[in-house]
Amino acid sequence: MWSLKLPVLLTLLSAPLLALSALDPSSPVLAGPITEHCIEGAKHAGEPVGTNVTIANVPTYLSEPTTPPSDEKKKVLLFFSDIYSPFYVNNQLLQDYFASEGAFGAFPIPLSTGRGVRNISRLTEFWAGFNVVGIDYFFGDPVQAHDGEPGFNMTAWFNKSRAQAERALPGWIEAVRTKYGADAKYAAVGYCFGAPYALEISATDKVVAGAFAHPSGLVEAHFSNLTKPLLLSCAETDSAFPTANMRRAVDILAGKKATYHLQVFSGVSHGFATRADPNDANAVWAKEESARSVVGWFNRFSK
């Protein structure tokens, strides 16, 4: 395990949460600003297979399924990364996983027998993986670029990055939709810094479902405004999204009869879904199960 040596981390911890323009600024905070847990973690090993492209003048990591889907089953996953950017190897490998994961569908088929008609399930259809697009709202300036930098002002960097993201996202999302078409099935997942964007788009008709893992930057309005199914993939220990706040989020979702699924992984902390220690079997299982759950959740609503 390791953490970046960022000298002004504490100034960020005491900085107020940047209010997102589309939300009520008085809405109570549920997932706070970036903490030291947003920076800690392990770097993973592997060879990314995606490509670096530009969409709407924004650098983007693109990972496409190896088995191209038919047009009517095209699926697109909007990947909103943590502060390491979609071009960090851990995030590239995760996006490649989402692109590679297909699914077989089991459907009831009427079968005539000598004793009448009964239904059996057969594997009758295959869905290819997702076309994954990861926006680099850091524009080549992720947090690790400042590791060990004397006098680095992380508060200024954080606020600059939030402002960049809010300016870039609307045009980028529309360009992605133009690229893949109105008939594609879109979903969004956000990690830490990216969680607010997954929830905000899940309050629109631009996606069929949303998901997040170990979020930061969320307020109650993110949950009360939600209109699409939501997967919450959470750590047992999370200073940014503590248990009491997580339960409040679930109460909001239950109160409005939203479609949601909550999973809480024991023995892990904030960052587990992207930077799990490969030498910790429990953390590796939690990371992999979280990713599998995202795939299953989105396949459920992408038929």
WORALIN-V758787 format. One record per backbone hydrogen bond with DSSP energy under -1.0 kcal/mol. CO is the residue of the C=O (numbers start at 1). NH is the residue of the N-H. E is the energy in kcal/mol with one decimal. If there is no record, write none. Layout:
# WORALIN-V758787
[[CO NH E] [CO NH E]]
This chain:
# WORALIN-V758787
[[2 41 -2.4] [4 6 -1.2] [5 148 -1.7] [6 9 -1.3] [8 12 -1.1] [9 13 -1.8] [10 14 -1.3] [12 15 -1.2] [20 23 -1.9] [24 27 -2.1] [28 220 -2.5] [31 218 -1.4] [32 217 -2.1] [35 38 -1.6] [36 39 -1.3] [36 40 -1.4] [51 62 -3.0] [53 60 -2.9] [55 58 -1.4] [58 55 -2.4] [59 136 -2.6] [60 53 -3.0] [61 134 -2.9] [62 51 -2.8] [63 132 -3.1] [70 73 -1.9] [71 74 -1.3] [74 185 -2.4] [75 131 -3.0] [76 187 -2.1] [77 133 -2.5] [78 189 -2.5] [80 191 -2.3] [82 85 -1.8] [83 143 -2.2] [85 88 -1.4] [88 92 -2.5] [89 93 -2.6] [90 94 -1.8] [91 95 -2.4] [92 96 -2.5] [93 97 -2.0] [94 98 -2.0] [95 99 -2.0] [96 100 -1.7] [97 101 -1.2] [98 130 -1.8] [100 102 -1.0] [103 127 -3.5] [105 124 -1.9] [107 122 -1.6] [109 120 -1.8] [111 118 -2.2] [113 116 -1.8] [116 113 -3.0] [118 111 -3.0] [120 109 -3.6] [122 107 -1.7] [125 105 -3.1] [127 103 -2.3] [131 77 -2.5] [132 63 -2.3] [133 79 -2.7] [134 61 -2.5] [135 137 -1.2] [136 139 -1.7] [142 145 -1.5] [143 146 -1.9] [144 147 -1.4] [146 149 -2.3] [149 152 -1.6] [152 154 -1.1] [153 157 -2.0] [154 158 -2.9] [155 159 -2.4] [156 160 -2.4] [157 161 -2.4] [158 162 -2.5] [159 163 -2.2] [160 164 -2.5] [161 165 -2.4] [162 166 -2.4] [163 167 -1.8] [164 168 -2.5] [165 169 -2.7] [168 172 -2.1] [169 173 -3.0] [170 174 -1.9] [171 175 -2.1] [172 176 -2.3] [173 177 -2.3] [174 178 -2.0] [175 179 -2.2] [176 180 -2.2] [177 181 -2.0] [181 184 -1.0] [185 76 -3.1] [186 208 -3.4] [187 78 -3.1] [188 211 -1.6] [189 80 -2.9] [190 213 -1.8] [191 194 -2.5] [192 195 -1.9] [192 216 -1.5] [194 198 -1.4] [195 199 -2.0] [196 200 -2.6] [197 201 -2.0] [200 203 -1.1] [201 204 -1.4] [202 227 -1.8] [202 228 -1.5] [209 188 -1.5] [210 231 -1.7] [211 190 -1.9] [212 233 -2.6] [213 192 -1.7] [218 30 -2.7] [218 31 -2.0] [219 222 -1.4] [220 223 -1.2] [220 224 -2.3] [221 225 -2.2] [229 210 -2.8] [230 261 -2.0] [231 212 -2.0] [232 263 -2.7] [233 214 -1.6] [234 265 -2.6] [240 32 -2.4] [242 246 -2.4] [243 247 -2.6] [244 248 -1.7] [245 249 -2.3] [246 250 -2.1] [247 251 -2.4] [248 252 -2.1] [249 253 -2.2] [250 254 -3.1] [251 255 -2.5] [252 256 -1.4] [253 258 -2.7] [254 257 -1.3] [259 230 -2.1] [261 232 -3.0] [263 234 -3.1] [265 236 -2.0] [268 237 -1.9] [269 272 -1.7] [271 274 -1.5] [271 275 -3.0] [275 42 -2.0] [277 280 -2.1] [280 284 -2.5] [281 285 -2.4] [282 286 -2.4] [283 287 -2.5] [284 288 -2.6] [285 289 -3.0] [286 290 -2.4] [287 291 -2.0] [288 292 -2.5] [289 293 -2.3] [290 294 -1.9] [291 295 -2.0] [292 296 -2.6] [293 297 -2.8] [294 298 -2.5] [295 299 -2.6] [296 300 -1.8]]
